Amino acid sequence: MSTTTDSELILRNVLDQWKAAVDRHEPRQAAAQFTEDAIFQGLHPYSVGRAGIAAYYDSQPVGLTAAYRILETRVPADNLVLGYLAVDFSFTDRPTVSVNLGVLVQRTEEGWFISHYQVSRLDQ
């Protein structure tokens, strides 16, 4: 992998699947976009692994949608892509929550998966 375009394409491929699962309220499918041992920090206490990630997304209200924009990418090592994003989580019954999101996407034998997910809320 040699260009920003390559790293953005890798991120989009993974994040588009994550977004589709979030938008359809499919917690297990959202969690399937992560490695088995992923570190996940949403807006609640962190968890490690797909079970905790699925529980987090299951606790989100039906109708939640995610719109993301990639701000920066880096390739810290072979088989890793670091992404820094702006994400708007929209709800049916309350204001949109805007966050910054850092993800580390890792290539495994099965493909590319999120191995680290860290949200920072912009408005308090």
N, C-alpha and C positions, 0 to 999 in steps of 0.2 A: 504494500500500500504506500503510495507516494504523494498523493495530493489531498488537499482539503476536500475536493469533490468526492474522492473515494471515501474518505471518512464520513462525510455528510451522508452519502448514499447508504453506508452501513448503518449509521444511526437511524436514518429514515426507515429503512427496512424493518428494524426492530421496533422503533417507536410507533410506526404506523399500526403494527399488530397490537402493541400495548394499548394505543389510543382506541382502536376498534373494540377491544375487549372492555375497556373502561366505559366507553360510550354505550355498549350493549348490556352493561352490568353483568359481565361474565367473570366473576372473581378468579375462578380457577384458570381460565384462559389468560387473564392478565398476569397471574402468577407464573404461568408457563413461559412467559417471555424473560424470566429471570433464571439465573443459575440456581442449582439446588441449594447452594450455601450463600446466596446473595445477602448482603447487608442492605436493609431497607429502612430509611428514615423518612416517613411521610410527616404529617402534622400531628401525629400521635407518637407515643414511645416506639422506639425502634424494634425491629425483629430481624431474625436471621433465618433464611430459608423460605421456601415456597408456601408452606402452611401458614406462616405468619402474614405473608403478603396477601394470600387469598383471604384470610380473615379480615385484614385491613380493608380490602376492596369490597368485601361482602358487607362491611359496616357502613359503606357509603350509600347515600340515597339513590334510588332508581331515578334516572333522569340526569345524573351527573355526566357531564361531557368534558373532554380535555381538548384544548387547542394549543399546540406548541409551535415555537419558533426557535430554530437553532441559532445561537448567538456566536459560539466559538467551538472549535474542535481542536484536539491535539491527539497525537499518536505517541504515547509515552513509551511504548515497547511493542514488539511484534505481537500480533493477536490481541491488542488492546486499543480501544478508541475512547477517549474522554470527550464528553459533550457537556456544554454549558448552555442551558435553554431558558427561555421565558415560557411559562405555561399559565394559561387561564383555565381554571376549573369553573364551569358554569353549572348552576343549579336551577331547578324549576321554581323554587320557592324562596330564594334568597340571593343576595348579590354575588357576583363572580368573585372568586378568590384568585388573585394573581400571585405567582410564586416564581422564584428562580429554582432551577433544578440542575443538579450535577449528576451525570450518570457515567459509569464506567462500563463499557460494553466489551465483552470478552468472547473470542472465538474458541469454541470447544469442538470436539469431534462431531457434535450434532448441529453445529452452526453458531451463530452469534446470539448472545444472551446478555442481559443486564446483570452485572455482578455487584454493582454498588449504585444506590439511589439515594440522593440527599436533597431534601426540599428545604428552602429558606423562604419564609413568608415575607412579602414586601410591605403589606399594610398591617398595622397592629391596632 
